[in-house]
Amino acid sequence: MLAHARALLTSSLAGETAYLDADIRAPDTILAGAAQVLDLSEPVAVMLVAVLHMLPDDEDPRGIVARLMSAVPPGSFLVISHLASDVQPETMAEMGRRLNESMTQQFTMRTRGEVTGFFDGLRLLDPGVVLTHEWRPDTPGDSAIPGVLWAAVAQKP
């Protein structure tokens, strides 16, 4: 994946492009790599899309999010999408069981309340923590597509 990303990513006069091969459980490594490309004194977006459900509670995903957000200035954004445990709970529990049986990395699905907790201290943008298909759909038809991930965007005050 890293080789493919490097082949696809090229910088232009408009801005530098980079790919960092790092583990989410090493936020300081991520921040150091980001600081090589981004001006972390200016607002940035921290995008944790479909990754936090790969961390069990004992790996402190809330602490990792807090560490990442503590390193970025006010005005920065946090974007999260996360598998829901409280949407179609029986179906999701069975899916989680099957995935966890077949994969080394285990999934930890979370409730809307648990996902909302990742945004503590931040200002949630409307419509708040909702299913992905409900987060500002482009058309009414888009909101009719069922989803099983919570999603939200918040800004650091």
Secondary structure as GFF3:
##gff-version 3
##sequence-region A 1 157
A	DSSP	alpha_helix	2	8	.	.	.	ID=ss1
A	DSSP	alpha_helix	27	35	.	.	.	ID=ss2
A	DSSP	beta_strand	45	49	.	.	.	ID=ss3
A	DSSP	three_ten_helix	52	54	.	.	.	ID=ss4
A	DSSP	three_ten_helix	57	59	.	.	.	ID=ss5
A	DSSP	alpha_helix	61	70	.	.	.	ID=ss6
A	DSSP	beta_strand	77	83	.	.	.	ID=ss7
A	DSSP	alpha_helix	89	102	.	.	.	ID=ss8
A	DSSP	alpha_helix	112	117	.	.	.	ID=ss9
A	DSSP	beta_strand	123	124	.	.	.	ID=ss10
A	DSSP	beta_strand	130	131	.	.	.	ID=ss11
A	DSSP	three_ten_helix	132	134	.	.	.	ID=ss12
A	DSSP	three_ten_helix	142	144	.	.	.	ID=ss13
A	DSSP	beta_strand	149	155	.	.	.	ID=ss14
###
